[in-house]
Amino acid sequence: MLFEELPKCDGDLLWIYWAGHGFVDERQQLLLPFTDATTLLTRHLNLQAALRWWRSSNVAGGRFRRLVAVGDTCRIEAKRARKLRFGTIEPEAGDLIHERRQFVLYAARPGQAAQNQAERQAGQFTDTLLKRLDGKAVDESVEGLVGITRAVQADFSIMRARGEAWQEPQFVISEGWEGSTLFGDHWADDVTGTVPDPSDAPVLDPPAWTELGQLLRNRPLPPYSYDAYRWAFEVTGCAVPPGDVLPADDLLDIVRDLDSRQGRHRDRPLTLPFVRHLADRATRRSPDWAAEANAWVDRTRERLGTAPVPAPPERAAESPALHVQLRHDANSRYWTRMWLYQHKFESVWEASQPLDLETVRAALGQQLGARPSCAPTRIEFHVPYDLLEEPFESWHIPWRGNRTKELGCYFDVLLRCPDERDGLSVEPWRRKWSWLRTQGGRHPHAVLDIRDSDVSANLGATLQQAGPPVCVLAEVTEPMIMDTLDAILDGGVPIAIWRRPADFQGEAAEPIRTALAAGTAQLDVQTLPARLRQARIAQRPLALMWDDPGRIPGGRTLTS
């Protein structure tokens, strides 16, 4: 009906409503299984492909100038539904018809589940939306969709604060072929009720494109690319595109995406703050390129007559960290060194003989107490593989008087395994960390949950294939922990979280995401050290491996 009967009908507005299961593929397209779908053949509707088809010349004449699609479905990653076989179902679209507008309203963000209310035989989202639509005429509802949707979003914010909901409804207006939001966040002008014309939004001119092509040609995605992309929207007052992902893997393609969009501040193309941010973050690493990029922004801004581009936000200052290195000697004793890192490594202590772990703990307490004016906020243990089982975060250190406190409740405690980062595992380890710095910690593929059924001899090979994942949540039983850590190290994954033995409660073991207070929202990898500390304060014993290739102590010993 959607592709055969409806396109032949006359009408100005098509309203599509779908309730049921929903999955998102790697391109963030929503896949909606039919009622007769099976595991062997999961027949489904690809919503984004359908929207592209309906916005094309496949629909003749001036029919259906507006389309509203509402999906009360989950948006869970399709790869988690391992029993389903979606295949590829994308009807071929014709030429893009710019005059057609589409408003798409989702019950949840990517990665989130949509809550169902069995007693009402409706989803929580549908029930909330209907209350906002109640009593409104069709014309009033359509013209006021943005306001109605924002009211629904506010309703869910209140329900989440009360613990009555977890999902976050989301809307997208007029999606183009590349996923570009062509008309900002306005469906109709608030005053006149007319659709705003995007043609008055500034775009790059031919000289800007020529110079930018030379500036960005053959240049790989630099660190903080996603941060720059996100900031371009924030500084121009535009909603950040959903998904927390870059639209392309090439800088010029990202710029093309930005140039097709507009912010609320229409006196500034989004490309200018994007390049300004890239230049700021490249100042130390590539000062000549940064100077050229800043000069391009200034020339282009002056020629186009646009508003000045503000300075990007400063990078968060890195707090002092104490690095503790343990190397095997014999009889469960370890050669021990400590460094303080603040902008650079400073060797602060070295044992003259191998120590047992109790003596190492005492020495650590002395070092922490010796520098109250520049106390570290993070303790990083560089340990042999077998010491990954040692609960360093539970060590008790001297506090005030004769009292002691648990280390992991007052410091971010990180484990590192330098002896295992060698050979062929070095390249994927560095590549994955580089991917994290470029794509950001919010990327939907950054974190991977692994369970007992996922652990196999080939898991390490699977993990090392691509940039993501950069973090593994080991949702495995206690006997499988070390096998899982083996695969993580083989695959070059730099970050991992697993339960300590004291946290295992059989089938009732609390999910790691729950312990991290992450809920169903997208987990930001950069927040994990702080989240782990909060979890430990709440008596949830979790271990964190955080292996940054750029923070490796070394150099001469104190005794040399």
URFEN-V50495 format. One record per run of one state. SS is the DSSP state (a for helix, b for strand, c for the rest). FROM is the first residue (numbers start at 1). LEN is the number of residues. Records with the same first field share a line. If there is no record, write none. Layout:
# URFEN-V50495
SS=FROM-LEN ; FROM-LEN
This chain:
# URFEN-V50495
c=1-5 ; 9-4 ; 21-2 ; 25-5 ; 34-10 ; 55-1 ; 57-9 ; 74-2 ; 81-15 ; 97-4 ; 107-9 ; 121-1 ; 134-4 ; 144-1 ; 162-8 ; 174-1 ; 176-5 ; 182-16 ; 201-5 ; 217-8 ; 236-15 ; 260-10 ; 282-5 ; 305-16 ; 329-5 ; 342-3 ; 351-4 ; 356-1 ; 370-2 ; 375-3 ; 383-2 ; 390-2 ; 395-1 ; 399-5 ; 411-1 ; 417-1 ; 421-4 ; 440-7 ; 455-4 ; 464-7 ; 476-2 ; 491-4 ; 500-1 ; 504-2 ; 509-3 ; 516-9 ; 538-4 ; 547-14
a=6-3 ; 47-8 ; 78-3 ; 118-3 ; 124-10 ; 138-6 ; 145-17 ; 198-3 ; 206-11 ; 225-11 ; 251-9 ; 270-12 ; 287-18 ; 357-13 ; 372-3 ; 385-5 ; 392-3 ; 407-4 ; 418-3 ; 425-15 ; 452-3 ; 459-5 ; 478-13 ; 501-3 ; 506-3 ; 512-4 ; 525-13
b=13-8 ; 23-2 ; 30-4 ; 44-3 ; 56-1 ; 66-8 ; 76-2 ; 96-1 ; 101-6 ; 116-2 ; 122-2 ; 170-4 ; 175-1 ; 181-1 ; 321-8 ; 334-8 ; 345-6 ; 355-1 ; 378-5 ; 396-3 ; 404-3 ; 412-5 ; 447-5 ; 471-5 ; 495-5 ; 542-5
